[in-house]
Amino acid sequence: MSDLAAAGVTLENRLMSHGIYVIDFERDERTVSIEYEVVASAPAVTTDEVGAVVRTLLTVADEREWAPGRLEATSRTTDGDVRGHWHVEKEWFDRLSSDLTELEFSNLVLGTITDDPIEE
């Protein structure tokens, strides 16, 4: 199993405890893309799921000694409907260790959420 595949499996296994199930995980030198399903009644992306994905990704990246680059995320329901999209710029990850507080980082990330709520 490649390091990329192993990182994806590790991320998937750890996110399951948060009710987040990875559908697709891709990584190259500049970007990490993740698509996941959420077992939740909320019709749009929540701060809890964003926090769980970011914290878990940072932990896995640290363990495997790689920088995540830009993170692009798509959240879906278990029926496959898009709940929303969000992202983290590489610069924000880089600055988190130096001049960007966790609160500032969180506000930047949460500000990227674009909701594609479920049609009812």
Sequence and secondary structure as in RCSB ss.txt:
>XXXX:A:sequence
MSDLAAAGVTLENRLMSHGIYVIDFERDERTVSIEYEVVASAPAVTTDEVGAVVRTLLTVADEREWAPGRLEATS
RTTDGDVRGHWHVEKEWFDRLSSDLTELEFSNLVLGTITDDPIEE
>XXXX:A:secstr
  HHHHHHHHHHHHHGGGTEEEEEEEE SSEEEEEEEE  S SS  HHHHHHHHHHHHHHHHHHT    EEEEEE
E TTS EEEEEEE HHHHHHHTTT  HHHHHHHHHTT EE     
